[in-house]
Amino acid sequence: MAPKNHLSAELREEQWLVIEWPQNAEEPLNYWLSGLCASSTRKQLIKSAKIRWRIEQGYQELKQEFKLK
């Protein structure tokens, strides 16, 4: 289901698309959207994306363990 504001004319907060694409890989491994400010360093963007990924993985594992959707 699309968010209600998809038709809104309001400007949204700027986001960064972070792509993990190893130098020798034919295609990217992962993608993340980040809402960190423009003054954030590349290291901060990557750290934020990786931490979020770990949290989401843990959440999915718990859901499977407790047989939730």
DSSP file (Angstrom, degrees, kcal/mol; ACC not computed):
  #  RESIDUE AA STRUCTURE BP1 BP2  ACC     N-H-->O    O-->H-N    N-H-->O    O-->H-N    TCO  KAPPA ALPHA  PHI   PSI    X-CA   Y-CA   Z-CA
    1    1 A M              0   0    0      0, 0.0     3,-0.1     0, 0.0     0, 0.0   0.000 360.0 360.0 360.0 130.1    0.0    0.0    0.0
    2    2 A A        -     0   0    0      1,-0.1     4,-0.0     2,-0.1     0, 0.0  -0.431 360.0 -98.7 -73.4 146.7    1.4    3.4   -1.0
    3    3 A P    >   -     0   0    0      0, 0.0     3,-1.7     0, 0.0     4,-0.1  -0.309  30.3-117.4 -63.6 151.3    1.8    6.0    1.7
    4    4 A K  G >  S+     0   0    0      1,-0.3     3,-0.8     2,-0.1     4,-0.1   0.801 110.6  60.5 -60.5 -30.1   -0.9    8.6    1.9
    5    5 A N  G >  S+     0   0    0      1,-0.2     3,-1.3     2,-0.1    -1,-0.3   0.336  70.2 103.0 -84.3  10.7    1.4   11.4    1.1
    6    6 A H  G <  S+     0   0    0     -3,-1.7    -1,-0.2     1,-0.3    -2,-0.1   0.729  87.7  42.8 -66.2 -19.2    2.4   10.0   -2.3
    7    7 A L  G <  S+     0   0    0     -3,-0.8    -1,-0.3    -4,-0.1    -2,-0.1   0.424  90.0 118.8-100.9  -1.4    0.2   12.6   -4.0
    8    8 A S    <   -     0   0    0     -3,-1.3    -3,-0.0     1,-0.1     0, 0.0  -0.353  58.2-148.5 -69.3 143.3    1.2   15.5   -1.8
    9    9 A A        +     0   0    0      2,-0.1    -1,-0.1    -2,-0.1     2,-0.1   0.453  63.3 115.9 -88.0  -2.0    2.8   18.5   -3.4
   10   10 A E  S    S-     0   0    0     -5,-0.1     2,-0.2     1,-0.1    -2,-0.0  -0.379  72.9-111.9 -68.8 144.7    4.9   19.1   -0.2
   11   11 A L        -     0   0    0     -2,-0.1     2,-0.2     1,-0.0    -1,-0.1  -0.529  31.6-139.3 -74.1 142.3    8.6   18.7   -0.5
   12   12 A R        -     0   0    0     -2,-0.2     3,-0.1     1,-0.1     2,-0.1  -0.606  29.0 -85.1 -98.4 163.0   10.2   15.8    1.3
   13   13 A E        -     0   0    0     -2,-0.2    -1,-0.1     1,-0.1     2,-0.1  -0.381  54.1-100.3 -62.9 141.6   13.3   15.7    3.3
   14   14 A E        -     0   0    0     21,-0.1     2,-0.3    -2,-0.1    -1,-0.1  -0.397  44.3-169.0 -64.8 139.7   16.4   15.1    1.2
   15   15 A Q        -     0   0    0     -2,-0.1     2,-0.4    -3,-0.1    20,-0.2  -0.930  14.9-133.6-130.1 155.9   17.7   11.5    1.3
   16   16 A W  E     -A   34   0A   0     18,-3.2    18,-2.6    -2,-0.3     2,-0.7  -0.890  10.8-139.5-108.9 137.9   20.8    9.8    0.1
   17   17 A L  E     -A   33   0A   0     -2,-0.4     2,-0.5    16,-0.2    16,-0.2  -0.884  20.8-163.6 -94.5 116.7   20.9    6.6   -1.9
   18   18 A V  E     -A   32   0A   0     14,-3.2    14,-2.4    -2,-0.7     2,-0.5  -0.897   5.5-168.9-104.3 125.3   23.8    4.5   -0.5
   19   19 A I  E     -A   31   0A   0     -2,-0.5     2,-0.9    12,-0.2    12,-0.2  -0.961  16.0-149.9-120.2 126.8   24.9    1.7   -2.8
   20   20 A E  E     +A   30   0A   0     10,-2.5     9,-3.4    -2,-0.5    10,-1.1  -0.847  32.0 159.3 -94.1 108.1   27.3   -1.1   -1.8
   21   21 A W        -     0   0    0     -2,-0.9    -2,-0.1     7,-0.3    10,-0.0  -0.837  31.6-143.0-135.2  94.0   29.1   -2.0   -5.0
   22   22 A P    >   -     0   0    0      0, 0.0     3,-1.4     0, 0.0    -2,-0.0  -0.213  25.6-113.7 -57.5 148.2   32.4   -3.8   -4.6
   23   23 A Q  T 3  S+     0   0    0      1,-0.3     0, 0.0     3,-0.0     0, 0.0   0.831 113.4  38.6 -55.2 -40.2   35.0   -2.9   -7.2
   24   24 A N  T 3  S+     0   0    0      3,-0.0    -1,-0.3     2,-0.0     2,-0.2   0.432  93.7 107.4 -94.2   1.0   35.1   -6.3   -8.9
   25   25 A A    <   -     0   0    0     -3,-1.4     4,-0.0     1,-0.1    -4,-0.0  -0.513  64.8-142.0 -82.5 147.8   31.4   -7.0   -8.7
   26   26 A E  S    S+     0   0    0     -2,-0.2    -1,-0.1     1,-0.1    -3,-0.0   0.766  85.2  12.1 -76.6 -26.4   29.2   -6.9  -11.8
   27   27 A E  S    S-     0   0    0     -5,-0.0    -1,-0.1     1,-0.0    -3,-0.0  -0.954  93.9 -78.7-146.7 164.3   26.3   -5.4   -9.9
   28   28 A P        -     0   0    0      0, 0.0    -7,-0.3     0, 0.0     3,-0.1  -0.226  24.4-151.2 -64.7 153.2   25.6   -3.8   -6.5
   29   29 A L  S    S-     0   0    0     -9,-3.4     2,-0.3     1,-0.3    -8,-0.2   0.841  73.4  -0.2 -88.7 -40.9   25.2   -6.0   -3.3
   30   30 A N  E     -A   20   0A   0    -10,-1.1   -10,-2.5     2,-0.0     2,-0.3  -0.965  54.5-152.3-148.9 160.2   22.8   -3.7   -1.4
   31   31 A Y  E     +A   19   0A   0     -2,-0.3     2,-0.3   -12,-0.2   -12,-0.2  -0.986  15.3 179.2-133.2 144.5   21.0   -0.4   -1.5
   32   32 A W  E     -A   18   0A   0    -14,-2.4   -14,-3.2    -2,-0.3     2,-0.4  -0.990  21.9-139.3-141.0 150.7   19.9    1.9    1.4
   33   33 A L  E     -A   17   0A   0     -2,-0.3     2,-0.4   -16,-0.2   -16,-0.2  -0.929  24.6-168.1-104.6 136.7   18.2    5.2    1.7
   34   34 A S  E     -A   16   0A   0    -18,-2.6   -18,-3.2    -2,-0.4    11,-0.0  -0.980  23.6-164.4-128.8 138.7   19.6    7.5    4.4
   35   35 A G        +     0   0    0     -2,-0.4     3,-0.1   -20,-0.2   -21,-0.1   0.177  46.8 133.6-102.1  15.3   18.2   10.7    5.8
   36   36 A L        -     0   0    0      1,-0.1    -2,-0.1   -20,-0.1   -20,-0.0  -0.275  65.5 -91.1 -64.2 155.2   21.4   11.8    7.4
   37   37 A C    >   -     0   0    0      1,-0.1     3,-2.0     2,-0.1    -1,-0.1  -0.171  34.0-106.8 -68.1 161.8   22.3   15.5    6.8
   38   38 A A  T 3  S+     0   0    0      1,-0.3    -1,-0.1    -3,-0.1    -2,-0.1   0.721 116.7  62.9 -63.0 -22.9   24.4   16.6    3.8
   39   39 A S  T 3  S+     0   0    0      2,-0.0    -1,-0.3     0, 0.0    -2,-0.1   0.481  78.0 117.4 -82.8  -0.3   27.4   17.3    6.0
   40   40 A S    <   -     0   0    0     -3,-2.0     2,-0.1     1,-0.1    -4,-0.0  -0.361  66.0-122.3 -65.6 144.9   27.6   13.6    6.9
   41   41 A T     >  -     0   0    0      1,-0.1     4,-2.2    -2,-0.0     5,-0.2  -0.412  20.7-110.8 -82.7 164.0   30.8   11.8    5.9
   42   42 A R  H  > S+     0   0    0      1,-0.2     4,-2.5     2,-0.2     5,-0.2   0.899 120.8  55.2 -59.1 -40.7   30.8    8.7    3.7
   43   43 A K  H  > S+     0   0    0      1,-0.2     4,-2.5     2,-0.2    -1,-0.2   0.899 107.1  49.2 -60.9 -41.5   31.9    6.7    6.7
   44   44 A Q  H  > S+     0   0    0      2,-0.2     4,-2.4     1,-0.2    -1,-0.2   0.900 110.5  50.7 -65.1 -41.0   28.9    7.9    8.7
   45   45 A L  H  X S+     0   0    0     -4,-2.2     4,-2.2     2,-0.2    -2,-0.2   0.930 113.3  45.1 -61.3 -45.9   26.5    7.0    5.9
   46   46 A I  H  X S+     0   0    0     -4,-2.5     4,-2.7     2,-0.2     5,-0.2   0.921 112.6  50.4 -65.8 -44.4   27.9    3.5    5.6
   47   47 A K  H  X S+     0   0    0     -4,-2.5     4,-2.4     1,-0.2     5,-0.2   0.919 111.5  48.9 -60.2 -44.2   27.9    2.9    9.3
   48   48 A S  H  X S+     0   0    0     -4,-2.4     4,-2.1     1,-0.2    -1,-0.2   0.914 112.7  47.6 -61.9 -44.3   24.3    4.0    9.6
   49   49 A A  H  X S+     0   0    0     -4,-2.2     4,-2.2     1,-0.2    -2,-0.2   0.915 112.9  47.9 -64.7 -43.8   23.2    1.8    6.7
   50   50 A K  H  X S+     0   0    0     -4,-2.7     4,-2.3     2,-0.2    -2,-0.2   0.892 111.0  50.5 -66.9 -40.1   25.1   -1.3    8.1
   51   51 A I  H  X S+     0   0    0     -4,-2.4     4,-2.2    -5,-0.2    -1,-0.2   0.932 110.9  49.1 -63.5 -44.5   23.7   -0.9   11.6
   52   52 A R  H  X S+     0   0    0     -4,-2.1     4,-2.6     1,-0.2    -2,-0.2   0.912 109.3  52.7 -61.3 -41.7   20.2   -0.6   10.2
   53   53 A W  H  X S+     0   0    0     -4,-2.2     4,-2.4     1,-0.2    -1,-0.2   0.921 108.9  49.7 -60.3 -44.2   20.7   -3.7    8.1
   54   54 A R  H  X S+     0   0    0     -4,-2.3     4,-2.3     1,-0.2    -1,-0.2   0.900 110.9  49.6 -62.4 -40.6   21.8   -5.7   11.2
   55   55 A I  H  X S+     0   0    0     -4,-2.2     4,-2.3     1,-0.2    -2,-0.2   0.926 111.5  48.4 -63.6 -44.9   18.8   -4.5   13.2
   56   56 A E  H  X S+     0   0    0     -4,-2.6     4,-2.4     2,-0.2    -2,-0.2   0.882 110.3  51.9 -64.4 -38.3   16.4   -5.5   10.4
   57   57 A Q  H  X S+     0   0    0     -4,-2.4     4,-2.4     2,-0.2    -1,-0.2   0.929 110.3  48.4 -62.8 -45.3   18.1   -8.9   10.0
   58   58 A G  H  X S+     0   0    0     -4,-2.3     4,-2.2     1,-0.2    -2,-0.2   0.897 110.6  51.6 -61.0 -40.8   17.7   -9.6   13.8
   59   59 A Y  H  X S+     0   0    0     -4,-2.3     4,-2.3     2,-0.2    -1,-0.2   0.919 109.9  48.8 -61.9 -45.4   14.1   -8.5   13.6
   60   60 A Q  H  X S+     0   0    0     -4,-2.4     4,-2.2     1,-0.2    -2,-0.2   0.900 110.4  51.3 -62.8 -41.1   13.4  -10.9   10.7
   61   61 A E  H  X S+     0   0    0     -4,-2.4     4,-2.5     1,-0.2    -1,-0.2   0.908 110.2  49.1 -63.3 -41.8   15.1  -13.8   12.6
   62   62 A L  H  X S+     0   0    0     -4,-2.2     4,-2.2     2,-0.2    -2,-0.2   0.908 109.3  52.3 -64.3 -41.2   13.0  -13.1   15.7
   63   63 A K  H  <>S+     0   0    0     -4,-2.3     5,-3.3     1,-0.2    -1,-0.2   0.915 112.2  45.7 -60.9 -42.2    9.8  -13.1   13.7
   64   64 A Q  H ><5S+     0   0    0     -4,-2.2     3,-1.1     3,-0.2    -2,-0.2   0.903 110.4  53.8 -67.1 -40.6   10.7  -16.4   12.1
   65   65 A E  H 3<5S+     0   0    0     -4,-2.5    -1,-0.2     1,-0.3    -2,-0.2   0.876 115.3  39.2 -62.1 -38.1   11.6  -17.9   15.4
   66   66 A F  T 3<5S-     0   0    0     -4,-2.2    -1,-0.3    -5,-0.1    -2,-0.2   0.283 114.0-118.1 -96.2  10.3    8.3  -16.9   16.9
   67   67 A K  T < 5 +     0   0    0     -3,-1.1    -3,-0.2     1,-0.2     2,-0.2   0.869  61.9 149.1  55.6  43.4    6.4  -17.8   13.7
   68   68 A L      <       0   0    0     -5,-3.3    -1,-0.2    -6,-0.2    -2,-0.0  -0.612 360.0 360.0 -96.1 164.5    5.1  -14.3   13.1
   69   69 A K              0   0    0     -2,-0.2    -5,-0.1    -5,-0.0    -6,-0.1   0.501 360.0 360.0 -61.0 360.0    4.5  -13.0    9.6
